[in-house]
Amino acid sequence: MLNLKQDLELLYELQNYDLKIDEIKKKISQTPYLIKEKMRALEDKKTEVSVQKQSFIELNCLKKEKEAVLDSKDKAISKRSMELNTVKANDIYKILLLEIERAKADKNAIEDEILDLMDKIDGESIVVKSGDTELKEFEQKIKNEMNDLEEYAKKLKEEIISIVKEREIQKLKINKAVLVNYERLREGRDGREISLIDGTSCEVCGMVLRPQLINMAQKYQELVFCDNCSRILFKK
Ligand SMILES: [Zn+2]
């Protein structure tokens, strides 16, 4: 085969385009996962903020319940106090007084609980407000990062288009019989399909080559393949 050395040289350059395309495709294929990760992080943040809000709502509900009980205690105290004015029997008078005392004690305890709840609600309200602000900022950050990733993927796709164009030009320079062998090998797998002879070994798989193979490769009369990895061998 005439000019096989030159064809192999051109093929080796073509492979550089293919390796570059493989590398860019790999980067593009990673971007949806990276975008998904960003979306997941945002969802986690939203859940975190909503849990904080839920706790704030629950504390407020609890405070309302306590206030209702407090109100009922107040009403009971006034009712019993009114009864005190009309009751004549000493025993009942004593019972009413005791009930009023108990209700007042309950009231004090409930008031303390309400004050305690109000402190907690104040604290939670700060957490909820800062959580909302944080979420807004986080949302914007994630949106920007996702836009950047999409922009990055778009640029990579454009890069591939331009490399493919250059590759097509390079392809035309190569003898078809040589090219067909290379393309067929690449169909089955990505990566290098033309391997340099590095001293006495195949550069890609590292196998020490038979002297006869090296000899044949140096004659550039036919394509020579590695016994181990089947790649096209090229002695520069
Ligand atoms: Zn090999």
Residues whose N, C-alpha, C, O or C-beta is under 5 A from the ligand:
A	BS01	ZN	C202 C205 M207 C226 N228 C229
